[in-house]
Amino acid sequence: MKLTEKEVEHIASLARINLNEKEKHKIAEDLGSILNYINKLNEVNTENVIPTAQVTGLENVFRQDQSRESIKDESQQLLSQFPHKKENYLKVKPVFNNND
Amino acid sequence: MTNLKNLTIKSVRDGITNREFTAEELRIEFLKLIKKEDDNLNSYLSVFDASTFPIVDQAQSDIAGVPCAIKDNILIEGTITTAASKILKNYVATYDATVIKKLKSRGAVFLGKTNLDEFAMGTTTENSAFGVTHNPHDKSRVAGGSSGGSAAAVASGLAVYALGSDTGGSIRAPASFCGVVGLKPTYGCVSRHGLIAMASSLDQIGPITKTVEDAAIVMNTIAGHDPLDSTTSSKEGYDYTKSLNKSIKGLKIGVAKEFFKEGLNPEVASLVEKAITHLQSLGAHIDYVSLPLTDYALAVYYIIVPSEISANLARFDGIRYGHSSKEAGSLLETYLNSRAEGFGPEPKRRIMLGTYVLSAGYYDAYYLKAQKVRTLVKQSFDKVFEKFDAIVGPTMPTIAPKIGEFETPLSAYLADIYTVQANLAGLPAISVPCGKIDIDGKNLPAGLQIIGKHFDEEKILQIAHAYESTR
């Protein structure tokens, strides 16, 4: 089983990753062999089995809606991580092109 | 000064208490040693100079003043945390992980951050964007992964102990390959707040140490409930050292027979069998048990993990922090290019796989099916634990592989066969060294894995300690 180029491109666009031709080819192959392996799960009978998403057994964990001690200069620290900014605003590229 | 390389947490505390050295002197010596020796290993990604974290002299605890290393996917406020990815190359953490807060409050001394597979995805550290970590026992071999830097640093004496994280064996695999002790705690035992998430339903932070006792000492500091991680248990104030010296006479230990099938290196098998015979000689009742889903568990793991990865790694988008592409004219291109430039091959592969199995039309066939088989895996352990106190077997099927030995992603994934089930079922598991194999004139270690019941770290530490102290 090998993924088609079209499938790889579709998945890459869902995952928001640009792939070059070489990467597309390699991923189609790698995913194919991994999917072949994981397809063996079809041998296991799972009729009437409840799926497990987590194993803690905890449900509805709540906490008081109270303010916590803030981290010193937290907003400045966060701002310093912005790749692009103007004053204290995060700057991003345009969402729409002029043609849209 | 004493031989730094053999220091344990216990012996450092004795040394400080008896005024043989101070915490500051010790740190200076360790920093010198790292500078001198780590070029050959690449166990550290960053090292903190003495001015980064002042030593709290009056700190009194069983880890105060003891130099440690932290896997570089755990945040320490104000310092660079990369997760061994180019996408976070210059990322400065804005807060402390809960485990770091706990260590700081008890006077821990941080030496630096250790290498790992990118975002902890791997079994060899070959997936690090900053180079492989070499095995201290043979530089042509890998240290294991993903916590390879932590295990190599401890094994080579460049840290007294270290923290790692384990999603499918990432503490136990490098511990086995490097000949040190590695404990993956029960899911929910140690807070994940401040651990860069890979697969959130499986990730746990745990200790990598030279002795079983040290692992228990570290657990006493890092375990416990955290309001910032709602999956943590409310169990508090537990003493993990209290049963270390108890006899294991009469304990019922199951040998996982599926762990001794095809694929296990015969020399590793014979060391593990010898260790099991030793446990028997200490009075434990040994019998074979079955974990019939062993082969399938790996398939479950490689569906659930990429699925959770594809969601967790969506946050790396080049907008708020991390690498942002200079080749972007629109918002969409910022996402597409930043992720293309920032992620290495393994995160890309896993994000793609996860996106595929979760995409429309495939969800039921893969993800839902995997979650159902996960239930069966958990039940297979519950059944064994009705009659047994612990399960033993090899940690890894082989000794540390040569650098480049795994030629395909799948061949590397298969090395996790004995470790992933403990994560899927949320169980605690420890790897302890059980001897060495002579190959090419080098001695390469193997590990004995002991898996316990939920929140029964006490029992596996007890068994591991009994083994370690008498073999």
Interface residues (C-beta under 8 A of the other chain):
Chain A: L3 E7 V8 H10 I11 A12 L14 A15 R16 I17 N18 L19 E23 K26 I27 D30 L31 S33 I34 L35 Y37 I38 N39 K40 L41 N42 E43 V44 T46 V49 I50 P51 T52 A53 Q54 V55 T56 L58 V61 R63 I71 E74 Q77 L78 S80 Q81 F82 P83 H84 L90 V92 K93 P94 V95 F96 N97
Chain B: E77 G78 Y91 V92 T94 Y95 Y187 G188 S201 P227 S230 T231 S233 L293 D295 Y296 A299 V300 Y302 I303 S310 A314 D317 G318 I319 R320 Y321 G322 H323 S324 A328 G329 S330 L331 L332 E333 T334 Y335 L336 N337 R339 A340 F343 P345 K348 R349 I351 M352 L353 T355 Y356 S359 Y366 L368 K369 A370 Q371 K372 V373 R374 T375 L376 K378 T408 P409 L410 Y413 L424 A425 G426
